[in-house]
Amino acid sequence: MSERRGDVVVVEDEAALAQAVAGHVIRAAAEAIAVRGRFDLALAGGSTPKAAYALLASPERRDAVAWDRVRFFFGDERCVPPDDAQSNFRMAAESLLGPLGIADEAIFRMRGEDEPAAAARAYAGVLRAELEGGAGGAPVLDLVLLGMGPDGHTASLFPGSDPYLDDAQLVRAPFVAKFATYRLTVTPLVLRNAGAVVVAAAGAAKAAALAAALRPGADPAVYPVAVVKRNVGRLTWLVDRDAVTNLT
């Protein structure tokens, strides 16, 4: 598979980064709704997405999106109940979905409380049933929001294993040794077929991994976020100045 770097957009700090993510969602929603009458968005966990969600739900921005035309999916989830403090769904519900009054039927969460392998199969079925097929019949999300860890992981694709393992399954339940637990995650095939992917990263702790992942030929087994460079849609890296100190 060929790779491409995508657009790297640098902002001043983490607050500006949250604003940039929120703005990207607003623009992508307007484009998709104008063309198809619907916007299918995959949410991410993490502090920057949480801040962006709060901005989107704020009085100043909540009317910028036709939220009744948006459907919400998830790129990954912890294997915990939906009310657990570690749940990505809970964070999104508290910061975005609840404040906006999003209807339950527009929210497609990963069932982290279920047996991991069964939960992965079930969510793959949800993606196939709810989303239109693109290249190779894989489901197409309009926009996938992702973060990146200091180790270069994204979604719940972690270093040390082949991120393309069981790619065609769409959703996997990998055991993450560093946390001694299972996670649920979409596979690179889902990212590859998305209309657009945004990776948000802030802080000096992520500078080394970001620089390495952006280099041509970066090994996704070492820096899993590098899988997004094989995306067929638009790819944007939204990063703050601290995160780009290792870039030339």
C-alpha positions in Angstrom: 0.0 0.0 0.0 1.3 3.5 -0.8 1.4 6.1 1.9 1.1 9.8 2.1 1.8 12.2 4.9 -1.4 14.3 4.7 -1.7 17.9 6.0 0.0 18.9 9.2 -1.7 21.9 10.8 0.2 23.4 13.8 -1.6 25.6 16.4 -0.3 27.4 19.4 -1.4 25.2 22.3 -3.8 22.6 23.5 -6.7 25.1 23.9 -6.2 26.1 20.3 -6.0 22.5 19.3 -9.4 21.7 20.8 -10.9 24.7 18.9 -9.3 23.4 15.6 -10.8 19.9 16.2 -14.2 21.4 16.8 -13.9 23.6 13.7 -13.0 20.6 11.6 -16.1 18.7 12.8 -18.3 21.6 12.0 -17.0 21.9 8.5 -17.0 18.2 7.8 -20.6 17.9 9.1 -21.8 20.8 6.8 -20.1 19.2 3.8 -21.6 15.7 4.4 -25.0 17.0 5.2 -25.1 19.1 2.1 -24.2 16.2 -0.1 -26.0 13.2 1.6 -28.2 14.7 4.2 -26.3 12.9 7.0 -23.0 12.9 8.8 -21.4 9.8 10.3 -18.8 10.6 12.9 -16.5 8.3 14.9 -15.5 9.8 18.2 -12.3 9.4 20.1 -11.4 9.4 23.8 -8.8 11.6 25.4 -8.4 15.1 26.8 -8.2 17.0 23.5 -11.4 15.4 22.1 -13.1 16.0 25.4 -12.3 19.7 25.2 -13.4 19.8 21.6 -16.7 18.1 22.5 -17.4 20.6 25.2 -16.8 23.4 22.6 -19.2 21.8 20.1 -21.9 21.6 22.8 -21.3 25.2 24.0 -24.0 27.8 23.4 -21.6 29.6 20.9 -21.3 26.5 18.6 -24.1 24.1 19.2 -26.2 25.6 16.4 -23.4 25.4 13.9 -24.2 21.7 13.2 -27.6 20.1 12.3 -27.2 17.6 15.1 -30.4 15.7 14.2 -28.6 14.7 11.0 -25.5 13.3 12.8 -24.9 9.7 13.8 -22.2 8.9 16.3 -19.9 5.9 16.3 -16.7 5.1 18.2 -13.2 4.2 17.1 -12.3 2.4 20.3 -13.4 1.6 23.8 -12.2 0.3 27.1 -13.7 -3.0 28.2 -15.7 -1.5 31.0 -19.4 -0.7 31.5 -20.7 2.5 29.9 -20.9 4.3 33.3 -17.3 3.5 34.2 -15.0 6.5 34.6 -12.7 5.0 32.0 -15.4 4.6 29.3 -15.0 6.6 26.2 -18.7 6.5 25.7 -19.3 8.0 29.2 -16.9 10.8 28.4 -18.6 11.6 25.1 -22.0 11.3 26.7 -21.1 13.8 29.5 -19.3 16.3 27.3 -21.2 16.1 24.0 -24.1 13.7 23.5 -26.0 14.5 26.7 -25.6 18.3 26.6 -26.8 18.3 22.9 -29.7 16.0 23.7 -28.7 13.4 21.1 -31.3 10.7 20.6 -30.3 7.2 21.6 -31.0 5.8 18.1 -28.3 8.1 16.7 -25.6 6.7 19.1 -23.8 3.5 18.2 -21.5 2.7 21.1 -19.2 -0.3 21.6 -20.4 -2.6 24.3 -17.4 -2.6 26.5 -19.2 -4.5 29.2 -19.6 -7.6 27.0 -17.1 -10.4 26.4 -14.4 -8.7 24.3 -14.4 -10.9 21.2 -18.2 -11.0 21.1 -18.4 -7.2 21.5 -15.9 -6.8 18.6 -17.9 -9.0 16.3 -21.2 -7.3 17.3 -19.8 -3.8 16.6 -18.4 -5.0 13.2 -22.0 -6.0 12.5 -23.2 -2.6 13.5 -20.8 -0.9 11.1 -21.7 -3.2 8.2 -25.4 -2.7 8.8 -25.5 1.1 9.4 -22.8 2.4 7.0 -22.6 2.4 3.2 -19.8 0.3 1.7 -16.8 1.8 0.0 -13.6 0.2 -1.3 -13.8 -3.6 -0.9 -17.2 -3.3 0.6 -15.8 -1.9 3.9 -18.1 0.6 5.7 -17.5 4.3 5.2 -17.5 6.9 8.0 -17.5 10.5 7.0 -15.0 11.5 9.7 -12.9 9.6 12.2 -11.4 11.5 15.1 -8.2 10.0 16.5 -5.7 10.8 19.2 -2.1 9.6 19.5 -0.3 8.5 22.6 3.3 9.2 23.5 4.1 5.6 22.4 2.6 6.3 18.9 -0.6 4.3 19.5 -3.9 5.4 18.1 -7.4 4.1 18.8 -6.5 0.9 20.7 -3.8 -0.1 18.2 -0.7 -0.4 20.4 3.0 -1.0 19.6 4.4 -4.5 19.6 1.9 -6.3 17.4 0.7 -6.1 13.8 -2.0 -3.5 13.6 -3.2 -5.2 10.4 -4.0 -8.5 12.1 -7.5 -9.6 11.2 -7.9 -6.3 9.3 -11.0 -7.5 7.4 -12.9 -8.1 10.7 -13.3 -4.3 11.0 -13.2 -4.4 14.8 -10.8 -6.3 17.1 -10.4 -7.0 20.8 -6.7 -6.9 21.4 -5.1 -7.7 24.7 -3.0 -4.7 25.7 -0.1 -6.0 27.8 0.9 -2.6 29.2 -2.6 -2.3 30.8 -3.2 -6.0 31.3 -6.6 -5.7 29.8 -8.5 -6.0 26.6 -9.6 -3.1 24.4 -12.0 -2.8 21.5 -10.8 -1.0 18.4 -11.6 -0.5 14.7 -9.0 -1.9 12.4 -7.0 0.0 9.8 -9.4 -1.0 7.1 -12.1 1.2 8.7 -9.6 4.1 8.9 -8.5 3.5 5.3 -12.1 3.8 4.0 -13.1 6.9 6.0 -13.9 10.0 4.0 -11.6 11.9 6.4 -9.3 11.2 9.3 -8.1 13.8 11.9 -5.3 12.9 14.3 -5.0 15.4 17.2 -1.8 15.4 19.3 -0.6 17.9 21.9 2.4 18.1 24.2 6.2 17.6 24.1 5.7 14.0 25.3 4.3 13.1 21.9 7.0 14.9 19.8 9.3 12.0 19.3 6.5 9.5 18.3 4.9 12.1 16.0 8.1 12.8 14.2 8.8 9.1 13.8 5.3 8.3 12.6 5.4 11.0 9.9 8.7 9.8 8.4 8.3 7.9 5.2 8.2 4.1 5.8 7.5 4.3 9.5 6.7 0.8 10.8 3.1 0.6 12.1 4.1 -2.2 14.4 6.3 0.3 16.2 4.2 3.4 15.6 0.7 2.2 15.0 -0.6 5.8 14.2 1.4 5.5 10.9 -1.5 3.3 9.6 -3.5 6.5 8.9 -1.0 7.5 6.2 -2.5 4.7 4.0 -5.9 6.3 4.3 -7.8 6.9 1.0 -9.7 9.9 2.2 -8.4 13.3 3.5 -5.8 13.0 6.3 -5.1 15.9 8.7 -2.7 16.1 11.6 -3.8 18.8 14.1 -1.0 19.3 16.5 0.3 22.0 18.9 3.7 23.6 18.9 5.1 21.4 21.7 4.2 18.3 19.7 6.2 19.3 16.6 9.6 20.2 18.3 11.2 17.1 16.7 9.9 17.8 13.2 12.2 19.3 10.6 
